[in-house]
Amino acid sequence: MEKMGLPVRKEDRIYTYADYLSWPDDERWELIDGVAYNMSPAPGRQHHEIVGTIFNELFQYLKVKPCKVYVSPFDVRLPEHPDEQEEEITTVVQPDVSVFCDESKLDDRGARGAPDIAAEVLSPNTSVKDLREKLLLYERVGVREYWIVDPANRIMWVYRLVEPGKTGREGSRAGEQEQAEHARQNKPRLSGQKIGTYGKPEVYGPEDTLTSRVLEGFSLELSSVFTH
């Protein structure tokens, strides 16, 4: 089993998006509640191939759909409240793959607000963060589906958001029609707004097929993901 690690942090202090923008372009960092996590060194070939497969499958499906898919590096800023100034934001992440169905969240800098789907592929330098800090973060900000791929053990965990007062299936199923309506209403989901909680993760292997409840009609054959 591949040893999991925690990325190196900067010195203990609270960092903001203003600090983040001042750092060298050849360095990659993420901020989670003001803590800076180093994303170097770059992940290996297998990681890139898996990310590329997931991105390509989503990109092909979404060509004629209202949602958009992005691959890292793509900055996702997660303010604590709607009026928080850009330079004061303390959470900026770069999901390996992210899907946004609300175009009002997208801008020239990346995105401001939670994606509808986030996918992370575990690597030795980021595994602990992806399984712990990001899991709690994505639940808190309302990421409807969080896909975690473990290449070493050839499994994928899928966490689906359950909205208060609903069952797991009802709470997780958004559908593109609902997402488009949400975009028209222009109500960004931000870090300070708790949308729901994650249910028990679903576990998939190489012989399984993942069916998204956010992107109605989309399915991913895991055999294509774990051939790398």
N, C-alpha and C positions, 0 to 999 in steps of 0.2 A: 504494500500500500504506500502511495506517495506521501511523504511527510508534509504536513500542512504547517504553514508559518504565518506570522503576522508581519505586515509591511513595516518598514522602519518609519518612525515618526520624526517630525521636526521637534525642536526643543519645546518643552511644556509651556504653552501659552495659547490663548485663543486667537485663531487666525480668521480673517475675513476674505471676501471675494476681492477686495482691493489689494490685499497682500498676495493673493493667488495670482492676480494679473501681473504683479511685479516680478514674479519669479522667472528664471531663464526658460526660454522656449524649448530647450532640449531636455528639460526635466518634466516629469509627469507626476502630478499630485492629485489627491482627492481630499476634500474637506468634509468631515462629518461632525456636526455640532462644534465647529471651531478647531477640531483636531486634524492635523495634516498628516496624511498617509502617503508615503512614497510608493509610486507604482513601478519603479525601476527595480531590477532590469526588465526589459521587454519579455513577454511570455514566449514560449517556444513555438516551433512550427505546428505541432498538433493543435495547440490552443488556437492559433490563427485559422487553421483549416476548419475546425469545428465552428468557430465564430462565423467564418465565411459561409459555411453551409446553412446555418440558421438564418443569417442575414439574407442570403440568396433566396431561400424558400419563402421568407416573408415578403421580400421585395417583389418576387414574381406574382405572389398572390395579391398584393396591394396595389399593383399597377393601375387598376381601374377602380380602386376603392378610396374612400375619403381619408383613411389613416395613412401615416407616413412612418417608415422605419429608418433608423440611423444606426451606424456602427461606430464604436469607439475609435479615436477620441472625439467625443461630442459632449460638450459641457451641459449638464443639467443642473440648474440652480434651483434650490429648494428653500425659499424664504419662509420665515416663521409666521408671517402674516401678510395680507395683501399689500399693505402700504410700506413694507420694509424696503429701504433704499438699497440699490444694487450693491454699493460698496460695503454695506453692513451685513450682507448675507454670509452665513457661516457654514452652509452646507452646499457643496458643489461636487457632484459625482459624475463619473463617466462609465455608465453601464456598457458591457461588451456589445449588447444589442438593445435598442429601446424602440418602442412603438408608441406614437402619439396620435390620438384620434381627435384632439382638440387643437386646431390650428392656431388658436389665439395664444397658445403657450409657446409657439415657435417664434424666434427672432434671429437676427444676424449673429448673435453670440451663441446660439444653441437653443436652449429651451428654459423657460421659467415656469416651474410647476412639474408635478409628477407625471411620468409616462404611464400609459395604460398597461403596458407589458415591459418588464425588464428581464433580461437574460444575462447571467454571469457564468463564465466557464472557469472552474477552479484552476488555479496554478499555485505552485509552492509559495510564492510571495504574497498571495492575496486570499488564500483559502479561508483563514480564520475570519478575516474581515467580511468576506462574502457570506459566510455562514452565520455570523453573529451580528456585527454592527449593521451591515446592509439589510439583513433580514428584518431587524427591528425598525430600521429607518424606512424601508419600503412599505412595511405594514403601517407605520405611523402616517406617512404622507399619502397613502391611498393608492399604491400601485396594485392594480386589480389582479395581475398574475405575475408571479416571480418564478422564473425558471432557473434552476441551478444545475449545471452540467458538471459531473465528476468524471473526467476522462479516465483516471486511473482505475476506477471501479466500474466504469461503463454503466452508470446510472444517471438518471435525471430526477430531481425533486421538483415538484410543481406546487407552489403555494397559491391558493385562490382566496381573494378577499371576500369575507362574509360581512355584509352590512348588518347593522343592528336590527334585530327583529325579524331577520330572514333566515331561511335555511341555507346551507352551503351552496346548493345549486342555484337558488334564486339570487343569493347575494353575489355570486361570482359571475352570473351570466349577464353581460352588459349588451353585447350585440352592436353592430355598426350603426344601426338606426338610432339607438339610445345615445351612442357616442357622438353622432352628428348633432343630435338635439342638444347635448351638453355643450358642444362647441358653439352652437348658435346662441345659447344663453350666456356664454362667456363667463363662466363661474370657475375660475382656476382653483385647483385643489392644492393647498399649500401645507407646509410642515405643521402649522398650528392647528389644522383641522383634521381631527381623527375621523376617518370615513368608516372604518370597520376593523375587523381583526382577521388574521389568517387562520383558516381551519387546519386540520391535520394534513401534512404534505402527502401528495400522491407520488408514488415511486414508479418510475418507468425504466425498462431495460432495453437492450438492442432489438428485441423482437416486438416491442410495443409501438403503439401509435398514440401520439399526444393530440388531443382535440382541444382547441382553445374555446373558452366560453366568452371571451372578449371579442374575438374575430370569428363571427359565425361562419361556419363552413370551412375554416382553416384546420388542417391537420398536418402533423409532422411525423414522418416515418423515422423512428429512432435508429433504424439500421443505417440510414444515410449519415447520421451524426456520428455513429460509433464505428464507421469504416476506417477512420483516420488513425 
